[in-house]
Amino acid sequence: MISRAHRTGVRTVVGGPAASSRPDEFADADHVFVGEAEGRLDALVAALEAGQGPHLLSPAGDAKPDLSTARVPRFDLLDRARYTSMSVQVSRGCPFQCEFCDIIELYGRNPRVKSPDQVLHELDALHRLGWRGSIFVVDDNFIGNRREAAKLLPEIARWQDAHHHPFELYTEASVDLAALPVLVESMVTAGFTHGLPGNRDPLRRIAQGDAQAAEPQAAPAGIGHAADPRRAGGVRGLHRRVRQRR
């Protein structure tokens, strides 16, 4: 795609998780934007306006942007008829260190969150544009900051009530959500209907050859019991030992 753009004289910018994790794999792009955008777009805009600039646009140090500066996305620029679901982000980061996941490398281990007002403004924007139905809350672990999640959910529930429940929400969360029945019920009340639980605990046991290591049996049942229809997936990372052939 980069080569095709260059053939037509279009400058190319690559960003997002892939570029942030492996910027060296995009050497043919004009600019590689590493990390998050908030507070850091000026350098990219300047490079594009000048028609030249550094190939690698990377933040100095390890500081992560404050999500209070995040603006409401321009949902109006989307051809929404081509989408089955819209996306809203509440937080970035996760406190866990799962072996198969790069989220902490991208966003850190201290979950940063938007305020309830920010989240509701995004729901307002989608509602004004006529969107109805599915919204994916794209957090990699919605309960990474349980206290903030618990504060947000009643606000979403009140918003849904006031707008006659236009949205069906789904998200990802660590499987320890099952041990938090009050939080599960708050999610259901807010309009969450299904989710993708991730579990880090069995990974090392599986890697060590423990064939009995599995998801805690009570966890999916505890989550699924809260609402119907029950729809969920799971995330598990496995090590694989490859024997060398002689």
Backbone torsions as a table, in degrees:
resi	resn	phi	psi	omega
1	MET	NA	-39.2	178.4
2	ILE	-63.1	-43.8	179.4
3	SER	-62.8	-40.8	179.3
4	ARG	-63.3	-41.5	178.0
5	ALA	-63.7	-42.1	-178.9
6	HIS	-64.9	-34.9	179.4
7	ARG	-63.5	-25.7	179.2
8	THR	-98.4	6.9	177.3
9	GLY	80.0	18.9	-178.7
10	VAL	-95.8	130.3	176.2
11	ARG	-72.8	148.8	-174.4
12	THR	-120.2	139.9	175.6
13	VAL	-128.7	128.2	177.8
14	VAL	-115.6	132.8	177.5
15	GLY	-147.7	-174.9	179.1
16	GLY	99.1	-172.8	-175.1
17	PRO	-59.0	-43.9	-177.1
18	ALA	-63.8	-47.2	-179.3
19	ALA	-66.8	-34.8	-179.6
20	SER	-71.6	-32.8	-179.3
21	SER	-81.0	-39.2	-175.2
22	ARG	-136.0	66.7	-176.8
23	PRO	-60.9	-27.2	-178.0
24	ASP	-67.0	-17.1	-179.3
25	GLU	-81.7	-1.4	-178.9
26	PHE	-121.9	43.4	-176.4
27	ALA	-64.2	-24.7	-177.1
28	ASP	-84.5	-6.8	176.1
29	ALA	-76.5	151.5	177.9
30	ASP	-67.4	-41.4	-180.0
31	HIS	-138.2	138.9	173.8
32	VAL	-116.6	117.0	-176.7
33	PHE	-98.1	112.0	-175.4
34	VAL	-99.8	131.7	174.9
35	GLY	93.4	-161.9	-174.2
36	GLU	-90.4	159.5	-169.1
37	ALA	-89.7	-32.0	-171.2
38	GLU	-56.4	125.5	177.5
39	GLY	76.2	6.9	-173.1
40	ARG	-131.0	9.4	-175.6
41	LEU	-81.8	-16.1	-176.6
42	ASP	-57.9	-42.3	-178.2
43	ALA	-65.0	-38.5	178.6
44	LEU	-67.6	-45.4	179.2
45	VAL	-60.4	-42.7	180.0
46	ALA	-62.3	-41.6	-179.9
47	ALA	-65.4	-40.6	-179.7
48	LEU	-69.2	-39.6	179.7
49	GLU	-67.7	-35.0	-179.4
50	ALA	-80.9	-16.9	-176.8
51	GLY	76.7	9.6	178.0
52	GLN	-160.6	167.4	-178.7
53	GLY	155.3	-179.6	-177.8
54	PRO	-63.0	142.1	177.0
55	HIS	-65.9	-45.1	-177.6
56	LEU	-102.4	118.6	176.4
57	LEU	-106.9	102.0	-172.7
58	SER	-131.6	139.4	-179.2
59	PRO	-69.9	146.9	176.4
60	ALA	-78.4	132.2	178.2
61	GLY	77.0	-169.8	-175.8
62	ASP	-107.2	10.5	-177.4
63	ALA	-63.7	137.9	177.8
64	LYS	-106.1	144.4	-177.9
65	PRO	-67.4	148.7	174.9
66	ASP	-76.5	123.5	-176.2
67	LEU	-70.2	-7.8	174.4
68	SER	-65.6	-16.2	178.8
69	THR	-90.6	-4.4	-178.5
70	ALA	-70.7	133.0	-179.0
71	ARG	-93.8	163.9	175.0
72	VAL	-66.5	127.3	179.8
73	PRO	-59.1	154.3	178.5
74	ARG	-83.3	70.2	178.1
75	PHE	-59.3	-24.3	-178.3
76	ASP	-67.6	-17.0	179.6
77	LEU	-83.0	-9.7	-178.4
78	LEU	-84.6	145.4	167.8
79	ASP	-84.3	84.0	-169.1
80	ARG	-64.8	-20.1	178.2
81	ALA	-65.6	-17.4	-179.4
82	ARG	-93.2	4.0	-177.6
83	TYR	-113.6	142.6	172.6
84	THR	-94.5	-14.1	-178.9
85	SER	-152.5	144.1	169.9
86	MET	-95.7	169.3	-177.9
87	SER	-126.9	139.1	174.7
88	VAL	-133.2	138.2	178.3
89	GLN	-113.3	131.4	179.0
90	VAL	-102.2	-40.3	-174.7
91	SER	-144.2	164.3	173.4
92	ARG	-133.8	140.0	179.6
93	GLY	104.8	163.3	-178.4
94	CYS	-153.4	140.2	-177.8
95	PRO	-78.5	-11.1	-175.8
96	PHE	-89.2	168.1	179.8
97	GLN	-127.1	57.6	179.7
98	CYS	-64.6	137.8	-174.3
99	GLU	-64.9	-28.7	-173.5
100	PHE	-93.2	1.3	-168.2
101	CYS	-118.1	137.8	-179.6
102	ASP	-104.7	11.1	-175.4
103	ILE	-60.5	-41.2	-178.4
104	ILE	-67.6	-26.3	176.2
105	GLU	-71.4	-34.3	-178.1
106	LEU	-82.7	-46.0	-168.9
107	TYR	-118.9	-5.6	177.5
108	GLY	89.3	170.4	-176.8
109	ARG	-95.9	-5.3	178.9
110	ASN	-104.1	99.0	-175.5
111	PRO	-58.1	128.4	175.3
112	ARG	-103.1	140.1	-171.8
113	VAL	-128.3	152.3	169.5
114	LYS	-82.3	156.2	176.4
115	SER	-72.7	157.2	174.7
116	PRO	-54.3	-38.8	179.4
117	ASP	-61.1	-41.3	178.7
118	GLN	-60.8	-44.3	-179.0
119	VAL	-64.6	-43.3	-179.9
120	LEU	-65.4	-33.9	176.7
121	HIS	-63.0	-34.9	178.3
122	GLU	-70.3	-39.7	175.7
123	LEU	-64.0	-40.8	177.1
124	ASP	-58.0	-44.4	-177.2
125	ALA	-62.2	-44.4	179.3
126	LEU	-65.8	-39.9	-179.3
127	HIS	-64.6	-42.9	179.3
128	ARG	-61.9	-32.5	179.8
129	LEU	-79.1	-2.4	177.6
130	GLY	91.5	7.3	179.5
131	TRP	-70.8	138.1	174.9
132	ARG	-141.0	146.0	177.1
133	GLY	110.6	-132.6	-165.7
134	SER	-80.6	133.8	171.5
135	ILE	-132.4	125.8	177.4
136	PHE	-91.8	116.3	172.3
137	VAL	-82.6	104.0	-161.0
138	VAL	-82.4	9.0	177.7
139	ASP	-53.5	140.3	177.5
140	ASP	-74.7	-22.0	171.2
141	ASN	-151.0	96.7	-174.6
142	PHE	-58.5	-28.8	-179.5
143	ILE	-103.1	23.8	176.3
144	GLY	-57.9	-35.3	171.5
145	ASN	-117.7	93.0	-173.4
146	ARG	-62.5	-39.3	-176.8
147	ARG	-62.5	-44.7	-179.8
148	GLU	-69.6	-36.6	176.7
149	ALA	-61.8	-42.6	179.9
150	ALA	-64.9	-32.1	177.3
151	LYS	-74.0	-34.5	-176.3
152	LEU	-75.1	-40.6	-170.5
153	LEU	-57.3	-45.0	177.3
154	PRO	-61.9	-32.1	177.4
155	GLU	-65.7	-42.9	177.5
156	ILE	-65.0	-40.2	179.4
157	ALA	-60.8	-43.5	178.2
158	ARG	-64.9	-38.9	178.1
159	TRP	-63.3	-45.2	179.2
160	GLN	-60.1	-43.2	178.8
161	ASP	-61.0	-44.5	-177.0
162	ALA	-66.8	-24.2	-177.4
163	HIS	-111.3	17.0	175.7
164	HIS	62.8	36.9	172.3
165	HIS	52.8	63.9	-178.6
166	PRO	-80.2	-15.3	-171.2
167	PHE	-120.5	141.3	170.7
168	GLU	-109.1	120.7	-171.9
169	LEU	-104.2	148.1	170.3
170	TYR	-146.2	159.7	-172.8
171	THR	-159.9	-174.3	173.1
172	GLU	-117.1	144.1	178.7
173	ALA	-155.9	152.6	175.9
174	SER	-67.1	150.2	-170.9
175	VAL	-67.9	-13.1	176.3
176	ASP	-67.2	-5.5	171.9
177	LEU	-55.3	-30.4	-178.5
178	ALA	-63.0	-23.3	178.9
179	ALA	-87.1	6.5	-177.5
180	LEU	-124.5	69.9	-173.6
181	PRO	-60.1	-33.1	179.0
182	VAL	-65.2	-40.3	179.0
183	LEU	-67.9	-39.1	177.0
184	VAL	-59.9	-46.6	-179.8
185	GLU	-63.9	-35.5	177.6
186	SER	-65.8	-36.4	177.8
187	MET	-65.6	-42.8	178.7
188	VAL	-62.6	-44.3	180.0
189	THR	-62.2	-33.2	-179.6
190	ALA	-77.9	-9.3	177.3
191	GLY	107.9	11.1	174.5
192	PHE	-78.3	128.3	-176.9
193	THR	-112.8	-22.8	177.2
194	HIS	-159.5	168.1	-175.4
195	GLY	-161.7	175.9	-179.3
196	LEU	-120.4	101.9	179.9
197	PRO	-82.5	141.6	176.1
198	GLY	-118.2	143.3	-176.6
199	ASN	-131.5	127.8	-179.2
200	ARG	-99.9	-19.7	-168.0
201	ASP	-65.0	-41.2	-175.3
202	PRO	-76.1	-8.7	-166.4
203	LEU	-60.7	-49.3	-177.3
204	ARG	-68.6	-34.0	177.6
205	ARG	-64.7	-39.8	178.0
206	ILE	-65.8	-41.9	179.8
207	ALA	-61.4	-29.3	-179.4
208	GLN	-88.4	6.2	174.3
209	GLY	93.3	14.1	178.8
210	ASP	-82.0	99.1	-176.4
211	ALA	-70.0	-15.8	-177.8
212	GLN	-88.7	-7.7	179.9
213	ALA	-64.8	129.5	-176.8
214	ALA	-155.4	173.4	174.2
215	GLU	-61.2	142.0	174.5
216	PRO	-57.5	126.4	-173.6
217	GLN	-62.1	-32.3	-177.0
218	ALA	-75.2	-21.2	-172.6
219	ALA	-68.1	-55.3	178.6
220	PRO	-60.6	-36.9	178.9
221	ALA	-65.8	-40.2	-179.7
222	GLY	-64.9	-36.8	178.2
223	ILE	-75.9	-47.4	-175.7
224	GLY	-66.5	-26.9	-178.5
225	HIS	-66.4	-20.4	-172.2
226	ALA	-72.4	-27.0	-175.0
227	ALA	-156.7	152.6	170.1
228	ASP	-120.6	144.1	2.5
229	PRO	-74.3	149.6	-178.8
230	ARG	-96.8	112.0	179.3
231	ARG	-132.2	129.3	-179.3
232	ALA	-159.0	161.7	171.0
233	GLY	-128.9	-176.2	179.4
234	GLY	-142.7	155.6	177.7
235	VAL	-122.1	127.0	175.8
236	ARG	-145.3	134.6	176.9
237	GLY	-104.7	138.3	-177.0
238	LEU	-124.4	145.2	168.9
239	HIS	-90.6	147.4	176.2
240	ARG	-128.0	126.1	177.3
241	ARG	-92.2	125.8	-179.0
242	VAL	-106.5	118.6	178.8
243	ARG	-79.8	136.0	179.6
244	GLN	-79.3	128.6	178.8
245	ARG	-77.0	143.3	178.9
246	ARG	-101.5	NA	NA
